[in-house]
């Protein structure tokens, strides 16, 4: 079927209305975009058949998920057993790393991919470099090789590739760094369901969400690459959280020993309506209710001890079974799409660019946490927020999740490691520890003399 016939079949023939005006290069660009669109899928998404969920009713049935809490008391396995199992998985080369890096630094006042934002308190290492340094230190500790699959978006892909090339892959070798780009979805007119043009020769496209990861991993050969290397466990984190303990042995061990297909690290929420997903159990299935969908009454409900009933906050740190992701790829439905009403600039029938201030379009995206209810076995492990979660989301001056907050969290953790080794570090002294020097408090103790005192800002590397 030729392109005209396909567009006519799905009532999208308006997308070629400027075709005769285009240069050969412009026409080629537009036709290539159109060839990649699954118009049958788009027709299903715009048909109005999706009814949405009653979050108020679901929240009434929600309860706290079964989880390994910070005290690590769990009938199924101990922390020591999990640690030993995770270390063995790492030494055996079973683990790969997924880093999601599709975001731009716009909210930080930074006009480059967020992964290129300098965040090291003293070193000014970028987010990308921080994660790579951690991964290299883990590989060194366990005598193994761990490939890192970096998912970009169309907005960050070219700059990210150029950055890693200029920085000699941040120390990773060629087979340890796989950069791939997530897919896109056309935005459609909210009233008619017709796809919008951003210009006469280009669709109005937007990234298909972090849930587009699964399809992109398959499309770009990452799952096959992992299979060929004997990798059956994939550790997942997002680039904006430099405290994420990439390839943490304990979390991996809990995943393996529990027979989980998807294991999620959570933290105790700081307050009832914190803007994180709420990890809950509904009708026996672990899943996530977004903060925006959780009614205030459910969010503020407390248990008998006065603690939040729905306490578990999602920090986007997971361990996946590779076979589980492969099964999702081959399933008929895969991950569901979510609809978001947004102002979408578009070219009207006269060829004029219209920039609406109110929502006129629908964007479609998938969320990776929708994998949770698809898993036959899911497991939840609590992490200490002070040690695993300090995302960089907002510019300095905001109330939460700023570079200043993140740097303070990094320095507080490193100061604690030194103090546990009986090193004197006055509160005004800024400290930063490179993971190649020490990955944790135990390695600090083994490397430094008790009684040492720091009198100036120090970067240990």
QUIPE-V107355 format. One line per field, one symbol per residue. phi: phi as a letter, one per 20 degrees, with the letter a starting at -180 (. if undefined). psi: psi as a letter, one per 20 degrees, with the letter a starting at -180 (. if undefined). burial: 1 if it has 24 or more other C-alpha atoms within 12 Angstrom, else 0. Layout:
phi->???
psi->???
burial->???
//
This chain:
phi->.ffgffffgdlcfffdfdgfeefgfffffffffffeeefffffffefnffdmdeffffffefcfffbeeffmebffaefffffffffffffemedccddeceeeegfemcecggfeffcggdflffggfgfffffffffffdlcccfdededcgfdffffffffffelllnfegedccdbdfeccfecffedmefeeebfcbfedbgenfffgfffgfgemfffgfgfemecccecbdfedfegeglfffffffgffemfebdceccfffbgdgecfeeccclndfbcdfgfdefgfffefdefenegfeeeefdmcccdfgffffffgeffdmefeddcfbfcgbeefenefddfedfccdddbddffffgfeffcccccedfgfdcbbfdccfgofebldgfffffffffffffgfffemdecgfeeecbdfffeaebffffgfdcefnfcedbgcdeb
psi->prgggghhhjkkiiijijhhiqrhgggggghgghhipnhgghhghjijhpirqnhggghhiqrqqpqoahikophgqrggggggggghhghikiprppopliqrkgiikpkrqhijppiphhhkqrgghgggggghhggggjlrpoqpoooarhhigghgghghghklkkiqrhiioopqprrrqqqqphhijpqqphrhjpqoqqqkriiigghhgghjjhhgggghjkpjpopprqhjniipmplphgggghgghikqhoppprqpqhrgkqmqqoprpplippapoqhiioqgghhipqahjjqpgnioppjlorpqpghghhhggirhhbqqqqpppqpoqrpahijpppnqhrpirpqpqqphiihgiiphoqqpppqohiiiomqohqqphrhqlrhggghhgghgghgggghhjlponqhippqppphhgphahghghiiqpqiqppirppop.
burial->00000010010101111110000000100110110010100110110000000000011101111111100100001010111111111110111111111111100100011111111111001111111111111110110111111111111110111011000011110001111111111111110011111111111111111111111111000110111000111111111111111111111111111111111111111001110111111100111111101110011010000001111111111111111111111000011111100001111100000000000111111111111111101111111111111111110000001111111111111111111110111000011111111111100100010000010001110
//
